Amino acid sequence: MMAKESLTRARLKTPRAAAIAGMVFSVLLIIVFSVLRISVPTDPLESGEWLKTNTTIVALALNLIPFAGIAFLWFIGVLRDRLGQLEDRFFATVFVGSGLLFLAMLFAIGAVAGAIILTFAVEPEAAIDSATFHFARTLAYNLMNIYVIKMAGVFMISTSTLAIFTEIAPRWIAFLGYALSLLLLFGSSFFAWSFVAFPLWVFLISVYILIDQLRWRVPTESPE
């Protein structure tokens, strides 16, 4: 009876479909980042001409950010569950902290960009010519290209370290995470699309976890 209760709790705690959350997050974040990168100029001091033509598709992309955030929280939960009792307090703190900071700043970018679009819809000319527009535009640029990318790199480093010491993922995925995190930390200023490395790496881990979970089979209960 006790074994059956433990098995039931395990099923409630770690649904196999939870591994798909990382894949959902990766796809949504790539869509959001691609739309913003294509539709919004990279120059933070640009005049705002993109607001006259690309606001609809940008707004749709911004509306995907909350769903990507929810999926990312599930992904963090899946990783922590796989760590279990092997979770190291130091690296786990950096792992969870960097993930939450990344998510909070990603939401902040969405809020700032959404405020720019709504303000332009009310007063188009006044919004573009105001100092507030340029402040908000520069704020969103700095959050994305400095802080969000750096936190993503820290998350990858801490997760890769935990993967090596606890073997929750293959070593080659961890070493790949180290390499891509260095690209985010030091090369994001030179490669405009370097941020895509983060969701692709998360997608790779999620695929491995899903495959690993599908290999697991519930043991047949012995008749009483």
Wavefront OBJ file of the C-alpha trace (Angstrom):
o trace
v 0.000 0.000 0.000
v 2.836 2.367 0.910
v 4.591 1.609 -2.369
v 1.430 2.424 -4.278
v 1.045 5.766 -2.475
v 4.682 6.653 -3.169
v 4.217 5.838 -6.843
v 1.093 7.990 -7.034
v 2.866 10.922 -5.407
v 5.754 10.546 -7.848
v 3.340 10.689 -10.760
v 1.747 13.855 -9.386
v 5.118 15.386 -8.702
v 6.776 14.741 -12.033
v 4.364 14.374 -14.947
v 6.209 13.151 -18.002
v 4.658 15.875 -20.125
v 6.409 18.476 -17.955
v 9.582 17.960 -19.978
v 7.736 19.401 -22.979
v 7.581 22.740 -21.151
v 11.200 23.461 -22.012
v 10.502 22.761 -25.668
v 7.463 25.055 -25.625
v 9.524 27.784 -23.976
v 12.259 27.427 -26.590
v 9.899 27.663 -29.550
v 7.998 30.643 -28.123
v 11.153 32.525 -27.177
v 12.701 31.994 -30.613
v 9.514 33.341 -32.206
v 9.456 36.379 -29.903
v 13.143 37.126 -30.352
v 13.010 36.682 -34.139
v 10.021 39.004 -34.521
v 11.577 41.687 -32.323
v 14.969 41.393 -34.004
v 13.465 41.666 -37.497
v 10.802 44.293 -36.767
v 12.597 46.586 -34.307
v 15.883 48.283 -35.294
v 18.887 47.357 -33.160
v 19.907 51.001 -32.729
v 18.459 52.204 -29.377
v 18.584 55.817 -30.618
v 16.527 55.202 -33.758
v 13.655 57.547 -34.561
v 10.808 55.049 -34.047
v 9.688 54.687 -37.657
v 9.017 50.977 -37.049
v 6.045 51.942 -34.882
v 4.184 53.112 -37.977
v 4.311 49.732 -39.720
v 5.231 46.803 -37.440
v 3.257 47.314 -34.237
v 0.706 44.541 -34.834
v 3.184 41.711 -35.252
v 5.361 43.064 -32.429
v 2.337 43.222 -30.123
v 1.483 39.617 -30.968
v 5.042 38.579 -30.145
v 4.930 40.429 -26.831
v 1.738 38.584 -25.904
v 3.646 35.304 -26.211
v 6.152 36.296 -23.520
v 3.912 35.393 -20.524
v 3.292 31.928 -21.961
v 7.005 31.461 -22.556
v 7.608 32.511 -18.946
v 5.128 29.976 -17.595
v 6.766 27.229 -19.642
v 10.202 28.290 -18.379
v 9.044 28.010 -14.761
v 7.876 24.463 -15.490
v 11.239 23.748 -17.077
v 13.039 24.916 -13.930
v 10.742 22.694 -11.886
v 11.583 19.687 -14.057
v 15.320 20.260 -13.595
v 14.987 20.672 -9.831
v 12.947 17.500 -9.615
v 15.631 15.567 -11.490
v 18.243 16.931 -9.104
v 16.286 15.720 -6.079
v 18.462 15.078 -3.032
v 21.609 15.666 -5.098
v 20.836 19.376 -5.388
v 23.804 21.465 -4.237
v 22.700 24.546 -2.305
v 25.261 26.905 -3.793
v 24.779 26.034 -7.462
v 21.042 25.523 -6.967
v 20.755 29.069 -5.606
v 22.606 30.473 -8.620
v 20.599 28.231 -10.941
v 17.177 29.260 -9.598
v 18.165 32.875 -8.970
v 19.528 33.462 -12.466
v 16.485 31.771 -13.994
v 14.052 33.958 -12.065
v 16.047 37.126 -12.790
v 16.104 36.224 -16.465
v 12.353 35.748 -16.429
v 11.656 38.970 -14.488
v 13.727 41.069 -16.875
v 12.149 39.382 -19.878
v 8.737 40.372 -18.529
v 10.033 43.910 -17.929
v 11.115 44.154 -21.567
v 7.665 43.046 -22.670
v 6.013 45.624 -20.419
v 8.241 48.466 -21.627
v 7.819 47.556 -25.294
v 4.070 47.217 -24.830
v 3.921 50.642 -23.167
v 5.782 52.170 -26.129
v 3.293 50.706 -28.600
v 0.232 51.794 -26.608
v 1.602 55.299 -26.109
v 2.285 55.639 -29.821
v -1.270 54.472 -30.619
v -2.709 57.308 -28.497
v -0.375 60.156 -29.524
v 1.808 59.088 -32.472
v 3.811 62.237 -33.130
v 4.127 63.353 -29.532
v 5.255 59.899 -28.413
v 8.124 59.664 -30.900
v 9.379 63.194 -30.230
v 9.283 62.860 -26.444
v 12.248 62.098 -24.205
v 10.146 59.407 -22.510
v 10.040 57.393 -25.731
v 13.806 57.453 -26.099
v 14.234 56.554 -22.439
v 11.878 53.576 -22.718
v 13.475 52.475 -25.995
v 16.972 52.600 -24.502
v 15.785 50.842 -21.345
v 14.342 47.938 -23.333
v 17.512 47.726 -25.422
v 19.821 47.637 -22.397
v 17.674 45.109 -20.556
v 17.703 42.744 -23.517
v 21.228 43.102 -24.835
v 23.068 43.419 -21.525
v 21.162 41.988 -18.582
v 18.816 39.342 -19.997
v 21.503 37.789 -22.185
v 24.021 37.761 -19.334
v 21.546 36.101 -16.962
v 20.821 33.485 -19.600
v 24.560 32.774 -19.738
v 24.772 32.446 -15.948
v 21.781 30.099 -15.975
v 23.499 27.921 -18.569
v 26.754 27.813 -16.582
v 25.066 26.852 -13.304
v 22.820 24.285 -14.991
v 25.761 22.753 -16.860
v 27.747 22.522 -13.622
v 24.869 20.778 -11.885
v 24.514 18.422 -14.848
v 28.173 17.404 -14.601
v 28.145 16.749 -10.851
v 24.731 15.081 -10.662
v 24.598 13.470 -14.142
v 21.066 14.677 -14.812
v 22.163 15.206 -18.422
v 25.036 13.961 -20.583
v 28.393 15.668 -20.174
v 28.473 16.770 -23.803
v 25.313 18.802 -23.271
v 26.927 20.423 -20.214
v 30.120 21.260 -22.102
v 28.053 22.641 -24.964
v 26.265 24.780 -22.390
v 29.586 26.161 -21.176
v 30.640 27.061 -24.711
v 27.336 28.725 -25.592
v 27.247 30.606 -22.277
v 30.629 32.144 -23.084
v 29.182 33.245 -26.411
v 26.326 34.979 -24.584
v 28.528 36.548 -21.927
v 31.267 37.883 -24.178
v 30.098 37.632 -27.778
v 26.534 38.947 -27.696
v 27.744 42.435 -28.646
v 29.295 41.088 -31.848
v 26.691 38.512 -32.926
v 23.156 39.895 -33.154
v 21.507 36.458 -33.154
v 23.652 34.916 -30.425
v 20.737 34.902 -27.967
v 19.068 32.116 -29.990
v 21.732 29.793 -28.548
v 19.954 29.866 -25.176
v 16.493 28.569 -26.230
v 18.114 26.037 -28.556
v 20.165 24.660 -25.668
v 17.080 24.510 -23.442
v 15.277 22.661 -26.244
v 18.125 20.143 -26.417
v 17.995 19.435 -22.674
v 14.211 19.129 -22.775
v 14.376 16.592 -25.607
v 16.896 14.525 -23.653
v 14.763 14.634 -20.481
v 11.634 13.670 -22.410
v 13.366 10.731 -24.077
v 14.819 9.639 -20.758
v 11.400 9.779 -19.099
v 9.786 7.815 -21.910
v 12.310 5.041 -21.356
v 11.171 4.751 -17.753
v 8.387 2.254 -17.195
v 6.184 1.884 -14.151
v 7.026 -1.469 -12.516
v 4.255 -4.004 -12.522
v 2.665 -4.342 -9.110
v 2.877 -7.798 -7.583
v -0.513 -9.315 -6.721
v -1.316 -9.315 -3.030
l 1 2 3 4 5 6 7 8 9 10 11 12 13 14 15 16 17 18 19 20 21 22 23 24 25 26 27 28 29 30 31 32 33 34 35 36 37 38 39 40 41 42 43 44 45 46 47 48 49 50 51 52 53 54 55 56 57 58 59 60 61 62 63 64 65 66 67 68 69 70 71 72 73 74 75 76 77 78 79 80 81 82 83 84 85 86 87 88 89 90 91 92 93 94 95 96 97 98 99 100 101 102 103 104 105 106 107 108 109 110 111 112 113 114 115 116 117 118 119 120 121 122 123 124 125 126 127 128 129 130 131 132 133 134 135 136 137 138 139 140 141 142 143 144 145 146 147 148 149 150 151 152 153 154 155 156 157 158 159 160 161 162 163 164 165 166 167 168 169 170 171 172 173 174 175 176 177 178 179 180 181 182 183 184 185 186 187 188 189 190 191 192 193 194 195 196 197 198 199 200 201 202 203 204 205 206 207 208 209 210 211 212 213 214 215 216 217 218 219 220 221 222 223 224
